[in-house]
Every structure is written in structure tokens, then in C-alpha cells.
Amino acid sequence: MTQEIVPISSRQLGRAGFDKLPQAIVAAGEQAAWRFIEFFIANIRNKNTRAAYAQAVTQFFKWCEARRITELEKIRPVVISGYIEELQNTRSAPTVKQHLASLRMLFDWLVLGQVVPTNPASSVRGPKYVVKRGKTPVLKADEARRLLDSIKTDTIVGLRDRALIALMCYTFDSVSAVVHMKVEDYFTQNGKRFWIRLHEKGGKRHEVPAHHNAEAYLDQYLDAAGIRAEKKSPLFRSVDRSRKLTENPLSRTDVLLMIKRRALAAGLPSSISCHTFRATGITAYLEAGGTIENAQAIAAHESPRTTKLYDRTGDEITLDEVEKITIRKKFPSGASFSNIFTPGWSINANRQVTRPLLSPSFAC
């Protein structure tokens, strides 16, 4: 069966994240093709997850086609195991685990749709990967302050950028949640303190009080933009060629490029990313005496283990702690003690050299 026989439009393929169907899916027939597309369009609601899984599945089927495996019946556990082992040579363990997870979920979906009898990926084991400390670059509190203060606020773009970066720092939130905010998501409760409403992945709605700095920056941005009354419109908007706000929201890529540009202008490493400000905020909060449980609540993490990945309070190891490492020298065999050591040193029965607590000149 050819690609043209399966009646799936290019628009539907695009929504699923594909240019064309894999040969093995086309060969399995129309029912298999629709079930395959529905896995991405109907089953996965998060756009980022959908795009990542589509990329992983596309790579797997291209790998199969290069080895003339073009039928679903020929995809057995040994095939997927070979793909995973080969993938480990070029990709990190988290990426390999994500690829394997996408295949497991896809074939589970095909099994439920009676396209294949069993899931060939269910028995394949992925690489072990245990994370206790995240890799996200973190700014110190004074560096974060320097970044915010370096942004010129004589334009609407500067006001917008400062408010956005501050919001990520003070809410411990992701860039996706921030760029999807509406004007109405910055609100007052009982006409008093301002709150921030964030829409997390998985449909979770999370509300957190606005830090006074974030509140000040947001107020200045909204007053200059004149969009307070447009409750249903995007909070953080892109600009046109004349540097005026449009009605379109900023994308995550726009924010990343902005952060790189602002970091370089402030003399900070260009390696920082959108996620840096979540880790920076959590670390600054914990250094100020906050608890991991409250940090978890502010960040809306399901587990404190996730929050702990962003904690960098233990990164600074003092010289005093390092100096506690004691490795004594043994006295060389056949050598004279007086030829090697200065007065005041001694040697014990185990031929280990010990240093006096006081210099000989100060001994009583």
C-alpha cells in the first residue's frame, strides 16, 4: 500500500508532527494509519510533548527503513533493543529514555487499537540514569540583580523584558507557563495584594502571591503598554519592526534569544537559559532560610525531589571544609628524621609524621 492510498491530509499529518507516514504504518493499512495519527493528536495534549515524541518516533522508523524493516510485524523487542543500544552511542541517557518511552506509549496505543498483538517495546530496558543535582546554570543573587538592573527601561521592550525575567525568578516557574499568561492572570484578591495565576502543563492551574519587586515591574510594564483592560489578551507580547507591541504572544524561542542578548549585555555567561531563573529563584529562597517544602509549593512541583534538583545552596564548599581532609605522610624507610623534618616534628610508632600544634619557638 502506498502513501497516497491512506486518506490522511497533510494538515492532519502536520498537527501530529509529521511530513509523511512511516512505511511500516502505511503498509499496515488505513486503520493503523488513523490509529497512529490519533496517538499524537488525540492522546497527547501537551504540544511540546507531542513534538518531542513525534521526532523520536520519526527517527526510529527511519532507522528501521534504513535496515529494510518496513512492516510492523517485523518490529520485535530485539529490533527496538538494537536501536536503543545504537542510540546510546550518540545521545545522552535522558534522551534515550525519552525515545524508549515514546515507543512504549505508541505501541501500547496500537495494541489497544488492535493494530498489533503485543507491545515489542515493553520488555526493552533503557539506560540507568539517576539525577540528584540538575545541570541548569544558576546565577547568584547579585548576578540576577545585576541583570535586572542592566535592562534599560526607557522603552516598552525593556519594561517587558525586565518584568518577564523577574516573574520567572520570583515565581520559580517555567517559560512556557509565563508566555501563556493573559493580562487577567495578574489580579488582586479582595482588592488588596496582587496574585499571579499560572497554567502549568497537565492542565494544572497554579496561583502564587506576587513578590513586591515583580509587582512593581509588572505595574510599570502594564501602565506603559496600556493593556490592563484587555483581560483576555496575552500579557507578554511580541513587537513589530517599529518596536511597538503586537497582539501576538512571545514564543519560548523569543524569550530565550532575549535572555541570551540581555546576559551578554550585562557581562554574564551566555550559557544561561530560561530555566536558569527557576533555579536562581529557588536557590536564593533557600539561602534566605526558606524550606524545600515551601519552595516545592511555590514551584508547583509534584515531588520535593524535583525541587531539590534546582537547589544549589550546597555548591559553595568553603576552604575550611576542604582543609579537614587529612592524609598524613609516612616516614621514608632508611631516612634520617633530622635530615627531612624541621624541629618540632615527631614520628609515632606507625611511622606517621605528626605536626606540632605550636611552633617550637613558642613552646613552653
N, C-alpha and C positions, 0 to 999 in steps of 0.2 A: 504494500500500500504506500502511495506517495504522499508527500506533504499536502498536495492540492486536494486530495480526496477527503481529508479531515476538515469539516466546515467550521473552523475557528478563525475568526477575523484577526487581523494584525493589531487592532485596538485591544482586543482581549488578551492577546499574547503580550502586548506592551504593558498592560496592567499587571500581569503576572511577573513581568521582568524578563521576558524572552523575546528574541528576534524570530526564532522558529522553534518548532518542537523537536526534541531529540529523536533520532531514528528509531530507537527501541520503543518509544511511546507511539510513534506513527505506525510502526509495524504491528502493534498490539490492537489497533482498531480505534473506532470513534469513541466508544465508551471509555477506554483507557485514556484517550486524549483529553476528554472532558473532565475525567476524574483528576488527571494530572493538573490541569489548569485550575480547577476548583480548590485544590490543595493550597495554592498560593493566594487566590482571590477571595475565597470564602472562608478558609480556615485560619489564615494568618492576618490579623487585623493591623498589627504594627507595620508601618511602611518600611522602616529600617530593617526589621527582622525579615520581612518579605524579600527585600532587595539582597540581603546577605545570603539567605537560603537559596534564592534563585541563582546567584552567582556560584555558590558551592555545587548545586545540582548540575548546572551547565558544565562546570569544569569536570565533574565526574563522568557525565555522559560523553563528553568529548574525549576523555581518556579511554572510555570503553570503545568508542567508534574507531579510535586510532589502532585498537587491537582487534577490530572486526567483531566486536561483541555488540550486535545490533538487535538483539531480541531480549525481552525481559526474562524469559525462561533461562537464559544463559547467565544471568547475573546471580551468582551464588555467593555464599559467605566467603569463599576463597578469593573471588574476584574483588570484593569490597576490601578484604584484608590486604590484598596486594596493592590496591590503590592507596589505602591508608599508610602502609609501610613506605611506599614511594613518596607520598606527600610529606612524611615526616623528615625527609632529607632536605626539603626546601622551605618548609613552613614551620612556624612556632607551634608548640603544643596546644595553646588555646585555639589557634586557627584549625588545627587538625581535629580537635574535639568538636568544634562547631560544624565542620564538614560532615563528620560522622553523625552528629545529632540531626542534621538536616536530612541525611539519607534514611536514618531510622524513622523519623517522622513521616517522610514521604512514603516509604514502603508500608508503614502502618496504615496510612491513609488508603493506599492501593489495595491492601489486604481487606480492609473494611468495605471497599467498593467492589470486592470480588474480582479484581483485575489480576492479582497474583495470589497463589495459595498461602505462601508464607513470607515472612519478612527476612530477607537474606542479611540485613544489617544488624539484626537484634543480637546475634551471637558474637559479633566482632567487637573486640575490646580496643579502646583508644589508649593513647599515652597517658601515663600518670602525670598529674600536674597539681601541685599544692601551692597555694599562694598565701603568704602571711603578711606581705608588705607590697603595696601597689607600686607600679613603675611611673605613675604620673608625676611630672616635675612639679615642685611646690615652691612658692615664693614665701619668704619670710614676711612678717607683718610690716616691717619698714619698707620692704621692696614693693609690697602691694600698695602701700600708701604712696610711695614714690610714683608708681604707675598711674594711680588715680589723679594725683596732683599734677602730673606732667601733661594731662589732656587739656588742651585749651578749650575753654567753654564760651568763646565768643561767637560760635556757630551752632546751629541746631544739631549738626553731626557730632560735635564734641560733647554736647549735653547728652545726646542719645547714647553715645559710646560709654561715657562715664557712668550713666545710670545703669546700663546693661551689665557692665563689669561688676559694679558694686552689688547689683542684685544677685549675681551668681555667687559672690563672696559671702554675702550676709544671709542667704537662704540655703546654702550648700546644695544648690540644685543644678540640674543638667542644662546644657544649652538648648536641647530640644524643648524642654518644658518652658524655658524663658521666651524663646522666639515664637511659641504658640500662644503666648498670653494676649488677651484682649484688654482694652482700656478698662473694662468693668472688673477685671481681675485685681485691680488696685483699688481697694474700697475701705470704707470706715465701718466699724461696728458700733452701733448706738451713738453715732455721730462723734466718736472720740478718737481712738487710736486707729491708724491705718493698718490694714492687713493685706497680705499678698496671697492670691489663690493660684495654685499651680496644678496643671493637669499632667500627671505622670503617665508613664507607659503602663499598659494594662488597664486603662480606664480609671485609675485612682485619682481622686481629687484631694489635693493637699493644701491646707491653709496654715500660714505662719505669720506672726506679727511682724510688721516692718521695722527693721532697725532704724534708729533715728537718722543715721547717715544715708541709708538707702532711701528713706522717706524724703529727705531734703533733696537728694539728687533727682529722684523721680518727679517731685513737685516742680523743680526748676525746668526739667525737660518738658513736662506736660504743659506748663504755663507758656513756654516759648513756642511749643508746637501748636498750641491752641486746639487740642483734640480731646479735652476732658469730656465733652458732651457726646462724643462719638463712641458710645459704650461698646458697641459690637465690632468695632474696627480693631486692627492689630495695634498693639502697644508700641512695639519696636518696628519701625518701617524703614524700607529702603529709600534711597534718594535718586533723583534723576540727574541728568547731566548738568543741570543748573544748580545742583546741590540742594534741591527742595524735596521735602518729604512726599512720597507717593502713598497710595493706598495699599501697597503690597507689603507683606511682612518680610523681614530679613530672613535669609536662609542660614542654616548652620555653617555653610561654606563662607558666606559673607562675614559672619561673626569671627570665624577662625582667621580669615585674612586680615580683618580689622585688628584682632588681638596681636597677631604677628607684627603688624605695622606699628601698633602702639608700643609694644615691648621693645622693639629696636629703637624707637624714638626716645624711650626712657632709659636706654642703656642696659636693658635686661636681656637674658638669653632668648633667642628666637625659638628655642625648643618648647617653650610653654605653649599650652593649648587651652581649649575651652574648659577641659576637665581640671586644669590647674587650679582654678578658683574654688572649686568644690573642696579639693584637698587643702588649699590655703586657708579657707574659712574654718574647716573642721580642726586643723592643726592649731590655728590661732585661738579658737574657742577652748580647746583642751588645755593649751598652755596658760590660759587665763583662769583655769580652775574648773572648767566645765566637765561634765561627766560624759562617758561614752553613750550612756542610755539616752540622755537628753540630745546629744548630737545625732543619735540614730533617729529620734523623733523629729528633729528639725529637718533632717535629710530625707525623711520618709523611707528609710531602708527597712526591709523586712527582717533583716538579721543584723545584730551588732557586729558580726564578723565582716560584713560588707563595709560598715562604717570604719572599722579598725584598719582596713586597707588604706584609708586616706590619712591615718594618723601618723604624723612624722615627728611627734614630740620626742621619740627616742633616738632620733638621728644624731643629735649633738652629744658626742661622747667626750667627756672632759679629760684633760691630761691627767688629773688626779686618779681617775679610774684606770687609765692605761698604765700608770706607774705602779698600780697594785700587782701587776703581773711580775712574779718573782721567779727567775731562772738563775740559780747560783752556779758559779764556775767551780769545777773540780780542780784540786791542786795537781799540777802535772807530775807524773811519776818520774822520780830521779832528779827533780829540780830543787834548788835551794829556795826556801821560803824567803830568806832575806834578800835574794837576788831579784825577786819578782815583785814583792809587795812592799809597800811603804810602811813605816812604823805605825802600829796601832791595829793592823790587820791580824787576824788569827786563823787557825785551821782546826777543825774539830776532828773527832775520831773517824768520821766518814770521809775524810779528806775533802771537805767542802769549805770553801773560803767564806768567812763572815766579816762584815764591815763593822767597825765600832760605831756606837751611837753618837759618840763625841770624838772630835779630833784629838789626837794625843796631846797637843799643846794646851787643850782646855780641860784635860782630865785632872781630877783632884788627887 
